Amino acid sequence: METYGILTLCATPIGNLEDITYRVVRTLTEADFIAAEDTRHTKKLLNHFNIHTKLISYHEHNKIEKGPELIEILKSGKNIALVTDAGTPGISDPGEDLVRLAMEAGVMVTSAPGAVAGITALILSGQSTRRFIFEGFLPTDKKERRAVLEGLKNETRTTLLYEAPHRLLKTLEVLYEAVGDRSITVTKELTKKFEFIYKTNLSGAIAYFEEVEPKGEFVLVLEGKDIKVLQEEDQKAWEEMSIEDHLQVYLDKGQDEKSAMKQVAKDRGVSKRDIYAYIHQN
């Protein structure tokens, strides 16, 4: 019976080299190969920890041809450690594609966890951490980006976004246009000496980066929409519709009259008795 190797996703420091774990150092040392997003960048990390494991380039632009090659290496019984330039592989990088290929091939996949830029930014942001979503980089395709921004308009959870310095100001501007002047925390250089954490609102962030040239990779932590405000807006939208038309919306969905009247009452913030009385008096 063939014994396949193991693919281990190894989290590397997002800035401060002391944030690497003992397990990651051991895994990188003992692996047969390290698949790296940028071999030159990873080589510096390996030299720091005196690790001499052979590197293989695996990134967004060669993943289609390189992914199957790595799977064959794993199927031959060799172990591969996967790293990204910084942080945890598989988040906004081609690591997710390799994980999918490995699982489809029956190769064991495990993780040696550690730093994640998004979570580090979230807990330092001063924004709500109870419920959050990760959007990563906004799509470059205009149609896709418009759809994401449309979804953020009424998103009540805190949103995490990544952005490059040359696109930061534009991203702040389109967020402002989409969601209004919400609170946002702009972070960069996390865990480093010049760690930057700036909690403001979108208009304030735009004004700041119109004066200060953005440098470094950014994590944006955007406040979610207030649930009460969202409920008030929804209620107002329903109130602009006649009760008859409102009721018909749910009847058209297949609800019986009793259930439909109950939902109409809930939407409008009134009692079911009031809706019943109105319907049967008209």
matplotlib code that plots the C-alpha trace (Angstrom):
import matplotlib.pyplot as plt

x = [0.0, 1.3, 2.1, 1.6, 3.5, 1.8, 1.1, 1.5, 0.3, 2.9, 2.1, 5.2, 5.6, 3.7, 6.5, 8.2, 10.3, 9.8, 6.2, 7.2, 6.3, 8.6, 6.4, 6.7, 10.5, 10.6, 8.2, 10.2, 13.4, 12.1, 10.1, 11.5, 10.5, 9.1, 6.7, 7.0, 5.2, 8.5, 11.6, 13.9, 11.7, 11.4, 15.1, 15.8, 13.5, 15.1, 18.6, 17.5, 16.5, 19.4, 17.0, 18.3, 15.3, 15.0, 12.6, 10.1, 8.4, 4.6, 2.6, -0.5, 1.2, 2.5, -0.1, -1.8, 1.3, 3.1, 0.1, 0.0, 3.8, 3.6, 0.8, 3.0, 5.8, 3.4, 2.1, 5.7, 5.8, 7.6, 6.4, 5.9, 5.6, 3.6, 4.4, 3.2, 5.3, 3.9, 1.1, -1.0, -1.1, -4.4, -5.9, -6.1, -3.3, -3.0, -2.6, -6.3, -5.9, -3.2, -5.2, -8.1, -5.9, -4.3, -7.7, -8.9, -5.8, -6.3, -3.2, -3.3, -3.4, -2.7, -1.8, 0.9, -1.0, 0.4, 0.0, -2.8, -2.8, -6.6, -7.2, -4.3, -5.8, -9.3, -8.4, -6.4, -8.9, -11.3, -14.2, -16.7, -15.1, -18.2, -19.3, -17.0, -16.4, -13.3, -13.4, -9.7, -8.8, -11.7, -12.1, -10.3, -13.2, -15.6, -18.8, -17.6, -16.3, -19.7, -21.4, -19.2, -19.6, -23.4, -23.3, -21.4, -24.1, -26.3, -23.6, -24.0, -20.8, -17.3, -15.5, -11.8, -10.2, -6.6, -5.2, -1.9, -0.6, -1.1, -4.8, -5.5, -6.9, -9.2, -10.5, -11.3, -13.1, -15.3, -16.1, -17.2, -19.4, -20.9, -21.5, -21.3, -19.0, -18.6, -15.9, -12.8, -9.5, -6.5, -3.6, -0.1, 3.3, 1.5, 3.9, 6.7, 8.5, 6.5, 3.1, 0.4, -3.2, -5.5, -9.1, -11.2, -14.1, -13.9, -13.8, -11.0, -9.0, -9.4, -8.3, -5.3, -4.0, -4.5, -1.8, 0.3, 1.5, 0.4, 3.3, 3.2, 0.5, -2.7, -5.5, -8.7, -11.3, -14.6, -17.5, -20.7, -24.0, -26.0, -28.7, -31.2, -30.6, -31.0, -34.3, -35.6, -34.7, -36.4, -39.5, -39.6, -39.3, -42.3, -44.3, -43.9, -45.9, -49.6, -50.6, -52.4, -49.4, -47.2, -49.5, -49.5, -45.7, -46.0, -49.2, -47.2, -44.5, -47.1, -47.8, -51.4, -53.2, -52.6, -48.9, -48.6, -50.4, -48.1, -45.0, -46.5, -47.1, -43.5, -42.1, -44.1, -43.5, -47.2, -49.5, -51.0, -54.4, -53.9, -53.1, -56.1, -58.4, -57.2, -57.5, -61.0, -62.2, -61.2]
y = [0.0, 3.4, 5.9, 9.5, 12.4, 15.2, 18.8, 21.1, 24.7, 26.7, 30.1, 32.5, 35.8, 38.8, 41.1, 40.2, 37.1, 36.1, 35.2, 32.0, 28.8, 26.0, 23.6, 25.7, 25.8, 22.0, 21.4, 23.6, 21.8, 18.3, 18.7, 17.3, 20.5, 23.9, 25.4, 29.2, 32.1, 34.0, 31.8, 34.8, 36.2, 32.8, 32.2, 35.1, 33.6, 30.2, 31.7, 33.4, 30.1, 28.1, 26.0, 24.4, 22.6, 22.8, 25.4, 25.1, 28.1, 28.0, 31.2, 32.7, 32.8, 29.2, 27.3, 25.6, 23.9, 23.6, 22.4, 18.9, 18.6, 19.2, 16.6, 14.0, 14.8, 14.2, 11.0, 9.8, 9.9, 13.2, 15.8, 19.4, 22.5, 25.3, 29.0, 32.3, 35.5, 36.3, 34.9, 31.9, 30.3, 29.6, 33.1, 35.3, 33.2, 30.1, 27.9, 27.1, 25.6, 23.3, 22.2, 21.3, 19.4, 17.5, 16.5, 15.3, 13.2, 11.7, 13.4, 14.4, 18.1, 19.7, 23.1, 24.5, 27.6, 31.0, 34.7, 35.9, 39.6, 39.9, 38.6, 40.6, 43.8, 42.9, 42.5, 45.7, 47.7, 48.9, 47.6, 45.0, 41.5, 39.4, 38.9, 39.6, 38.6, 38.5, 40.0, 40.1, 42.2, 43.8, 42.3, 44.1, 43.2, 46.2, 44.1, 41.8, 44.8, 46.5, 43.4, 43.2, 46.9, 46.5, 43.7, 45.8, 48.5, 46.6, 44.3, 44.5, 42.5, 44.0, 43.5, 42.8, 43.9, 43.7, 46.4, 47.4, 50.9, 52.1, 51.2, 52.2, 55.7, 54.5, 51.7, 54.1, 56.3, 53.5, 52.3, 55.7, 56.0, 52.5, 52.6, 56.2, 57.6, 54.5, 54.0, 52.3, 51.2, 51.3, 49.2, 48.3, 47.2, 44.9, 43.4, 45.6, 48.5, 51.1, 49.4, 51.7, 51.5, 54.4, 54.4, 57.1, 57.3, 56.8, 60.5, 61.0, 58.1, 59.6, 63.0, 61.5, 59.5, 62.4, 64.1, 61.1, 58.7, 55.1, 52.7, 49.0, 46.4, 47.4, 45.7, 47.6, 46.9, 48.4, 48.9, 47.0, 48.8, 49.5, 46.8, 49.3, 51.7, 48.8, 47.8, 51.4, 51.7, 48.4, 49.4, 52.8, 51.0, 48.8, 51.8, 53.4, 50.5, 50.0, 47.3, 45.5, 45.4, 44.5, 41.5, 40.5, 40.1, 37.2, 35.7, 35.6, 33.6, 31.0, 32.0, 31.7, 34.9, 34.4, 33.9, 36.8, 39.2, 38.2, 38.9, 42.3, 43.3, 42.3, 44.3, 47.4, 47.2, 47.0, 44.3, 41.6, 42.7, 46.1, 44.5, 42.1, 45.0, 47.1, 44.2, 43.3, 46.8, 47.6]
z = [0.0, -1.0, 1.8, 0.8, 2.2, 4.2, 3.2, 6.1, 5.9, 8.0, 9.3, 9.2, 11.0, 9.6, 10.8, 14.0, 13.5, 17.2, 16.3, 14.6, 16.5, 17.6, 15.6, 12.4, 12.7, 13.2, 10.4, 8.0, 9.1, 8.7, 5.5, 2.3, 0.4, 1.2, -1.4, -1.1, -2.7, -3.1, -2.6, -2.2, 0.6, 2.3, 2.0, 4.3, 6.9, 6.6, 6.9, 10.1, 11.7, 10.0, 8.0, 4.8, 3.3, -0.5, -1.8, -4.6, -6.1, -5.9, -6.5, -8.2, -11.7, -11.8, -9.6, -12.6, -13.7, -10.3, -8.3, -9.9, -9.7, -5.9, -5.6, -7.4, -5.0, -2.1, -3.6, -3.8, 0.0, 0.4, 2.9, 1.8, 4.0, 2.3, 3.2, 2.0, 2.2, 5.6, 7.8, 7.2, 3.7, 2.1, 2.8, -0.3, -1.9, -4.1, -1.0, -1.1, -4.6, -3.5, -0.4, -2.8, -5.1, -2.2, -0.7, -4.1, -4.4, -1.0, 0.4, 4.1, 4.8, 8.2, 9.6, 11.8, 12.9, 13.8, 12.8, 10.6, 9.6, 9.5, 13.0, 14.4, 12.9, 14.1, 17.8, 17.7, 15.8, 18.5, 16.3, 17.2, 17.2, 18.0, 14.4, 11.4, 7.7, 5.6, 2.2, 1.5, -1.6, -3.4, -6.9, -9.7, -12.1, -11.9, -12.0, -9.2, -7.1, -7.5, -6.3, -3.2, -2.4, -2.8, -0.3, 2.2, 2.3, 4.7, 6.2, 10.0, 10.7, 11.0, 7.6, 7.1, 3.9, 2.6, 0.3, -1.4, -0.9, -4.5, -4.4, -0.8, -1.4, -4.2, -2.0, 0.8, -1.6, -3.1, 0.4, 1.4, -1.7, -1.0, 2.8, 3.9, 6.6, 8.8, 11.3, 10.0, 11.5, 9.1, 10.1, 8.6, 9.8, 12.3, 15.0, 13.7, 15.3, 13.5, 13.9, 12.6, 13.9, 13.0, 14.1, 12.4, 9.9, 6.1, 5.4, 8.0, 6.5, 3.0, 4.2, 6.0, 3.0, 0.6, 2.7, 3.6, 0.9, 1.7, 2.1, 3.1, 3.0, 4.8, 6.7, 6.9, 9.6, 8.6, 11.1, 10.3, 9.8, 12.9, 13.1, 14.5, 11.7, 9.2, 10.8, 10.7, 7.0, 6.2, 8.2, 6.4, 3.0, 3.8, 5.1, 1.7, 0.2, 0.8, 3.2, 0.4, -1.8, 1.2, 2.0, -1.6, -1.5, 0.9, -0.6, -3.9, -2.1, -1.2, 2.4, 3.7, 4.7, 8.4, 8.1, 5.6, 7.9, 10.8, 8.6, 7.4, 11.1, 12.0, 9.0, 10.0, 13.7, 14.5, 16.0, 13.9, 15.1, 13.5, 10.1, 10.4, 11.3, 8.3, 5.8, 6.8, 7.0, 3.4]

ax = plt.figure().add_subplot(projection="3d")
ax.plot(x, y, z, "-o")
ax.set_aspect("equal")
plt.show()
